[in-house]
Amino acid sequence: MALSIAAVAAASAGLGAQSGARADADYLRRAYDTYKSMAQSSPYRGVPWQYLGPTNVSGRATDIAVADRDGSRRVYAGYAASGVWKTDDDGATWQVVFENYASTSIGDLAVAPSNPDVLWVGTGEANIFRASMPGVGMYKSVDAGRTFTHMGLADTQTIARVIVHPTDPEIVYVAASGHEWTDNEMRGVFKTTDGGKTWTKSFYRSPRTGAIDLVMDPSDPNTLYAAMWQRVRRKWSDPRVEPGYSEGGVWKTADGGATWAEVSQGLPAPQFRGRIGIDISRTKPNVLYAFVDSYEPGRPPQPNETDAYGRPVNESRIKSAEIYRTDDKGATWRRVSESNSYMMNLSNTYGWVFGQIRVDPTDENTIYTLGVGLHVSHDAGKTFARVSGTHGDHHGLWIDPKNSAILYNVNDGGCYVSQDAGKTWRFAVSVGGAHFYNVALDTSTPFWVYGSIQDHGSRRGKVDLSNGRDKIPAVAWTNAPGGEGSHQAIDWQNPDVVYSHGFYGNFTREDQSIPMPQRGRGGQQAMELQRQVVALQQQLTEASGRLGERHPEIIKLKAELQALQSKAAAESAAQGRGEQAGRGGPQRSTNIRPKDAELRAQWMASVIVSPHNSNTIYVGYQHVYRSKDKGATWERISPDLTSNDPKQLLPKSMSEIPYQTVVALAESPRKAGVIYAGTDDGHLHVTQDDGKTWTDLTAKLPVRKWISRVAPSQHADGTLYVSQRGREDDDFAPYVYKSTDFGKTFTRIAANLPAGPVNVIREDPKNPARLFVGTDFGAFVSTNTGGKWEVLGGGLPSVQVSDLQIQGRDNIIVVSTYGRGMYALDLMKLPSP
């Protein structure tokens, strides 16, 4: 089936944001052209966004490509949501080359081997984190990254691999893994022979099975191998092998993609095949390796064992990471890795996010696997050692074919360069940008900005206006209360007190005015012990892989681990009870999670401080809870406000994502006890009597979508703004509404917003007609309560604005972005409407 760019565009030309048809990725791509026109004509384009940092944090990187020419080298790094960056001095300095496009989520990069000026960018991260951004297909540069042209395949949404023919740059193969959240036809292996003008679907399995990896035989460009992965991300679970799955495996073509045959003999049975990564030896192309996330049952859970999120493990562990090798071009495979705890923990409990494997270009027996850590084997995969010195969670590795000691590695921390086979590394900290989920502002002078960052925990940085409102410096950020995904709710009377949470609603209250002593540090001591547990577990798994389970050293380490786990559990329990005896005074951090059983809370769980009484806080699970004493005691003030559909729950599984939870929570700043609650499954409720009764407003909204924000007006009783996002439905339309009667009726105010998802809406604290929204393109402002929108400010890269807040005292608006850190804008410089 041939697909031309023009035909694909015409097929979706009539799709509108509210037409009833899903606003797909091609709609998103065309909407970006509208966004660019709006940005160029905006009356606010002269008001600059100022970068706040963090200058000491980069972000998740996904791939590396190298262009060598006449003794010089250019390296390209692709990021999960930060675009593409280049370096011409081996990582000393970097410049962004791909940032203002419809998607800056990068799945894969490829330089044409026969022409280093040709760079292909496949958009859409294929690792499908819950916050991964969709792509809009393929882009191509023929001038070494100065300009790019869109080359189709928009609705693939995720690109796992791009392979360019070694001598003909017009021939390109693309492995597309397809939509993250829904089934679709645009997945599999695609091929172009005219440089991307037209594409042929070379290999296809089904609407749920896409190509997750692709390699080409270095001795025969007509021979390729494709790894196929059957998967979908549920709102209530990570991608996993579900009952009935059987379509994953490895396929081979020997005629340039005209025909394909399965070559999976020796791999785990089809019903156990998760994500598969593959690579081929350059020196012996008969040899290939497969890195399989195997769902074959492994050992039963161990006492006190927890998953990656600290939850008890209730089910048998799967075998997880297994390495297979073929010496006959895929005809037969054999497992070469050992079955031990080292391999089981190589990808932890989330092997679906990893799956990359690399063969040393000069030695077919040296391979690297990319999991939580970077691992190397020099004996064809039998044993491994960890390559340390970088951030964790690895997604890409490039090995210099002429000098295999030179490595370029990308992971959740960013991009790293090694000249000595991983003994030492240089970190490109200035590249990309932090992936923030949220922003919160306090009332101190100068004020602090808080936010949580993917895989970096929570941080805070100061907004210093002392050099002028147009000279706010970017700064290094320090650790702050909260976990990797956490809202911060700050006491407006005492900004030292911050409410936040760890994974899935483990709420804490932290008083930053209390020093953190060396001993007895409350919640910090518990966290330190947990870190020690994780480190000892890693030491144990590495040693087990070398020495075997019955070695005396392993028995000793296991005893040490059990003792440390008991100590950590006791410290955590003491923290939860709020014990202070022997701690030398008040605790800095106190666990305030409600004690009820079977509570569900999202990754970004709701927590707010009442605008009427700073001792009162509210948190969202499937119920709303209220505390009138800063979290010391709780009362449940709502019924279950979700659908509570058991078919959309996966309890006590390591794949579980808590779902059907309250994710948007706000109390009216005008009247105490008027509380709005929105859920991830699209419900909206209001109470006007402090939780005694609740009114279901769900049917008043035109569509059921994830409620991304509720914003009661600061200026008028009964006025409410609501935003919804369709990302989890692969729907990119904008959904924004206004009510003036406590939600009895709603009016759509998306107006001329070019696309969604809309992640946040806020009302100006001083001007009731001025509204702000953040979308996956950027930030917008309306001066007539949503009748018309304009792009807000100039100089903000095209990136998801995940949240925004207004510091009313200083007239500063701050936006968090998922991929480029945080920015501030001076509201006093906005021209009058």
Secondary structure as UniProt FT lines:
FT   STRAND          2..4
FT   HELIX           5..11
FT   TURN            12..14
FT   TURN            17..18
FT   HELIX           25..41
FT   TURN            43..46
FT   STRAND          50..53
FT   TURN            55..56
FT   STRAND          61..69
FT   TURN            70..71
FT   STRAND          72..79
FT   TURN            80..82
FT   STRAND          83..87
FT   TURN            90..91
FT   STRAND          95..98
FT   STRAND          106..112
FT   TURN            113..114
FT   STRAND          115..123
FT   TURN            126..127
FT   TURN            130..131
FT   STRAND          138..141
FT   TURN            144..145
FT   STRAND          149..150
FT   HELIX           154..156
FT   STRAND          159..164
FT   TURN            169..170
FT   STRAND          172..176
FT   STRAND          188..192
FT   TURN            195..196
FT   STRAND          198..203
FT   TURN            207..208
FT   STRAND          209..217
FT   TURN            218..219
FT   STRAND          220..230
FT   TURN            235..236
FT   TURN            243..244
FT   STRAND          249..253
FT   TURN            256..257
FT   STRAND          261..262
FT   TURN            265..266
FT   HELIX           270..272
FT   STRAND          273..280
FT   TURN            285..286
FT   STRAND          288..297
FT   TURN            303..304
FT   TURN            308..309
FT   STRAND          318..326
FT   TURN            329..330
FT   STRAND          334..335
FT   HELIX           341..344
FT   TURN            345..349
FT   HELIX           351..353
FT   STRAND          356..359
FT   TURN            361..362
FT   TURN            364..365
FT   STRAND          367..370
FT   STRAND          374..377
FT   TURN            380..381
FT   STRAND          385..387
FT   STRAND          394..399
FT   TURN            404..405
FT   STRAND          407..411
FT   TURN            412..413
FT   STRAND          414..418
FT   TURN            421..422
FT   STRAND          426..427
FT   TURN            429..430
FT   STRAND          435..436
FT   STRAND          440..441
FT   STRAND          448..453
FT   TURN            454..456
FT   STRAND          457..462
FT   TURN            466..467
FT   TURN            469..470
FT   STRAND          478..479
FT   STRAND          489..490
FT   TURN            495..496
FT   STRAND          497..501
FT   TURN            503..504
FT   STRAND          507..511
FT   TURN            512..513
FT   HELIX           523..547
FT   TURN            549..550
FT   HELIX           552..577
FT   TURN            581..584
FT   STRAND          589..591
FT   STRAND          607..609
FT   TURN            614..615
FT   STRAND          617..620
FT   STRAND          624..627
FT   TURN            630..631
FT   STRAND          635..636
FT   HELIX           646..648
FT   TURN            651..652
FT   TURN            654..655
FT   STRAND          662..667
FT   TURN            672..673
FT   STRAND          675..679
FT   TURN            680..681
FT   STRAND          684..687
FT   TURN            690..691
FT   STRAND          695..696
FT   HELIX           698..700
FT   STRAND          706..712
FT   TURN            717..718
FT   STRAND          720..725
FT   HELIX           727..729
FT   STRAND          735..739
FT   TURN            742..743
FT   STRAND          747..748
FT   TURN            751..752
FT   STRAND          758..763
FT   TURN            768..769
FT   STRAND          771..775
FT   STRAND          779..782
FT   TURN            785..786
FT   STRAND          790..791
FT   STRAND          801..807
FT   TURN            808..811
FT   STRAND          812..818
FT   STRAND          822..826
FT   HELIX           827..829
//
